[in-house]
Amino acid sequence: MKITFLGHASILVEVGQNTILIDPFITANEKATGKVDIGSLNPDYILLTHAHQDHILDVEVIAKRSNPTIVSNYEIAMHYESKGFKVHPMNHGGNWNFDFGTVKYTNAIHTSSFPDGSYGGQPGGFIISSDNKHVYIAGDTALTSDMKLIPLTHQLDLAVLPIGDNFTMGVDDAILAADFVSCDSILGYHYDTFGYIEIDHKEALEKFTKAGKKLHLLPIGESMTV
């Protein structure tokens, strides 16, 4: 799998011939300006962890062009189905075999509402499994003991964890989360976009190293392979 960081909590996953876009928030992210061309994004699937604007802002513009399948909780899926988009609803604990591999919808502790305040279902995360590789995308979440269930069924190759604090886990809790999910390779996300979630990169990297883990802080637009 090729993982590209598009800024904030937006991730592009390339698996074989399929492209999966997660939580597209690009056009309003000043840090992504000039680094990510939204017009070049033509995903086969869009996965949404929850309904907050900083995770769904660019869904409709991209989906109108590329006609992807939108995968999320039932309420979010029905919201987009009512607008004429293709959807696949899921809920916590569920698995589904897509043509690129398997997706499991995991628990997350956060809130979820659309920009107009309407109910966005319960937030979640995803484990994407393909070609014997497993990537956990936590979504916006607090540290939760539910994460300890993940290594009972999946040996993760990468965990994508929020590290910006204030609205989600911070660096210290993310290190504990890495222990919970039994994964020493962590891609940090949901940091620096706004003043509330700015982090000290040097300190974060040092803390993960001291804990015996590798923290990847990808520049926006850059990729890593799992």
C-alpha positions in Angstrom: 0.0 0.0 0.0 1.1 3.5 -0.8 0.0 6.1 1.8 0.0 9.8 0.9 -0.6 12.5 3.5 -2.8 15.3 2.1 -2.8 17.4 5.2 -4.8 17.5 8.5 -6.6 14.1 8.5 -6.8 13.5 4.8 -5.0 10.4 3.5 -4.8 8.8 0.1 -4.3 5.0 0.0 -3.3 3.3 -3.2 -3.9 -0.5 -3.3 -3.3 -2.2 -6.6 -5.5 -0.5 -9.1 -7.7 1.1 -6.5 -7.4 4.5 -4.8 -9.0 5.2 -1.5 -9.4 8.7 -0.2 -10.0 9.3 3.5 -11.6 12.4 5.1 -11.0 14.9 2.4 -10.4 18.4 3.8 -8.1 20.2 1.4 -9.5 23.3 -0.2 -9.9 25.1 3.2 -6.6 23.9 4.6 -4.1 26.7 4.0 -1.2 24.4 4.8 -2.2 22.2 1.8 -2.4 25.2 -0.7 0.0 24.5 -3.6 0.8 21.1 -2.4 -2.4 19.1 -3.2 -4.4 19.5 -6.4 -7.9 18.5 -5.6 -8.6 18.2 -9.3 -6.1 15.3 -9.5 -7.9 13.2 -7.0 -10.1 10.6 -8.6 -10.7 8.0 -5.9 -12.6 4.7 -6.4 -13.6 5.0 -2.7 -14.0 7.7 -0.1 -13.9 6.6 3.5 -15.3 9.0 6.1 -14.6 8.6 9.8 -17.2 11.1 10.9 -19.2 14.1 9.7 -17.3 17.1 11.0 -16.5 19.7 8.3 -12.8 19.3 8.6 -13.3 15.7 7.4 -16.0 16.0 4.8 -15.5 19.4 3.2 -14.4 18.3 -0.3 -16.4 15.1 -0.5 -19.1 16.3 -2.9 -16.8 18.1 -5.3 -14.6 15.1 -5.6 -17.5 12.6 -5.7 -19.3 14.4 -8.5 -16.3 14.1 -10.7 -15.0 10.6 -9.9 -18.2 8.8 -8.8 -16.6 6.8 -6.0 -18.4 4.7 -3.4 -18.6 6.6 -0.2 -18.1 4.3 2.8 -19.0 5.4 6.3 -21.5 4.9 9.2 -25.1 4.4 8.3 -26.2 8.0 8.9 -23.4 9.5 6.9 -23.9 7.0 4.1 -27.6 7.8 3.9 -26.9 11.5 3.9 -24.8 11.1 0.7 -27.2 8.6 -0.8 -30.0 11.1 -0.5 -27.8 13.5 -2.6 -27.5 10.8 -5.4 -24.0 9.4 -4.5 -23.0 5.8 -4.4 -22.6 4.6 -0.8 -21.8 1.6 1.3 -23.0 1.9 4.9 -21.2 0.3 7.8 -21.2 0.3 11.5 -18.9 -0.5 14.4 -17.4 -4.0 14.4 -18.5 -4.7 10.9 -16.3 -6.0 8.1 -16.8 -5.9 4.3 -14.8 -7.4 1.5 -14.3 -4.7 -1.3 -12.5 -5.4 -4.5 -9.2 -3.9 -3.0 -9.4 -5.9 0.2 -11.2 -5.8 3.6 -12.4 -2.9 5.7 -13.3 -3.1 9.3 -15.1 -0.3 11.0 -13.7 0.4 14.4 -14.8 2.3 17.5 -13.7 5.8 18.2 -14.5 8.2 21.0 -15.4 11.7 19.6 -18.5 13.5 18.3 -20.0 13.6 14.9 -22.3 16.2 13.3 -22.7 17.8 9.9 -21.8 21.5 9.5 -25.5 22.4 9.8 -25.6 20.6 13.2 -27.6 17.6 12.0 -26.7 14.2 13.4 -23.7 12.4 11.8 -23.9 9.1 13.5 -21.2 7.7 15.8 -17.6 8.4 14.8 -15.3 5.5 13.9 -12.0 4.4 12.3 -11.0 1.8 9.7 -8.7 -1.1 9.4 -7.8 -1.6 5.7 -6.4 -5.0 4.9 -4.9 -6.0 1.5 -2.2 -8.4 0.4 -1.4 -9.4 3.9 -0.9 -5.7 5.0 -3.0 -4.1 7.6 -3.3 -0.3 8.2 -5.4 1.1 11.0 -6.7 4.6 10.5 -8.0 5.7 14.0 -10.0 8.8 13.0 -10.6 11.5 15.5 -10.5 9.7 18.8 -9.5 9.7 22.5 -7.3 6.9 23.8 -9.6 4.0 24.4 -9.1 0.5 25.7 -11.1 -0.8 22.7 -7.9 -0.4 20.8 -6.5 -3.4 22.7 -8.9 -5.6 20.7 -7.3 -4.8 17.4 -4.1 -7.0 17.7 -6.3 -9.9 18.6 -7.4 -10.1 14.9 -5.0 -7.9 13.0 -1.2 -7.6 13.0 -0.8 -4.0 12.0 1.9 -2.7 9.7 1.0 0.9 10.3 -1.3 2.8 12.6 -2.4 6.3 11.6 -3.1 8.1 14.9 -4.2 11.7 15.7 -1.5 13.5 17.7 -2.7 17.1 17.9 -4.3 17.0 21.3 -7.2 19.2 22.4 -9.8 17.6 20.1 -8.2 14.2 20.1 -5.4 12.2 21.6 -2.1 14.0 22.0 1.4 12.6 21.6 1.6 10.9 25.0 -1.7 9.2 24.6 -0.8 8.2 21.0 2.2 6.4 22.3 0.0 4.4 24.7 -2.4 3.8 21.7 0.6 2.4 19.8 1.1 0.0 22.6 -2.6 -0.9 22.7 -2.7 -1.8 19.0 0.8 -3.5 19.1 2.2 -1.4 16.3 5.6 0.4 16.5 5.2 2.3 13.1 2.9 5.3 13.5 1.9 7.9 11.0 0.8 11.0 12.9 -2.1 13.1 11.6 -4.6 15.7 12.8 -2.0 18.2 14.0 -0.7 21.7 13.1 -3.7 22.7 10.9 -5.2 25.1 13.5 -3.7 26.8 16.5 -5.4 24.4 18.9 -3.5 21.4 17.6 0.0 22.7 16.9 2.7 20.4 18.1 6.4 20.5 18.8 7.7 18.1 16.1 11.1 17.6 17.7 9.6 16.7 21.1 7.1 14.4 19.5 9.7 12.5 17.5 11.9 12.2 20.6 9.1 10.9 22.7 8.2 8.2 20.2 11.9 7.2 19.8 12.3 7.0 23.6 9.3 4.7 23.6 10.9 2.4 21.0 8.5 3.5 18.2 8.9 5.2 14.9 6.8 8.3 14.3 6.3 9.4 10.7 5.5 13.1 10.2 5.1 13.2 6.5 5.2 16.6 4.7 1.9 17.3 3.0 1.8 15.6 -0.4 4.5 13.1 0.4 4.1 9.3 0.6 5.3 6.2 2.3 4.9 2.5 1.4 3.6 -0.2 3.7 
